[in-house]
Amino acid sequence: MTVQSDLEKAMAYCEAIKGSYAMMAHSTEDQQAKQMFNSMKADLEKHMEFLSGRLEYLSQNNELNKKN
């Protein structure tokens, strides 16, 4: 497995977890828990931004993607 495919897999997992956090935040009436789930979702979005940037960098700079 390549680094690029590992990153793509991690992004897919993050997307699923982000959805779970959103559902948990929506499902609870406990405002403190709701705030924590939303905070965790926001943190995950920051992680995803980094992963996405790394994926973009790899796709632009990967020698296998360059044509001679």
Secondary structure as GFF3:
##gff-version 3
##sequence-region A 1 68
A	DSSP	alpha_helix	3	27	.	.	.	ID=ss1
A	DSSP	alpha_helix	31	61	.	.	.	ID=ss2
A	DSSP	three_ten_helix	63	65	.	.	.	ID=ss3
###
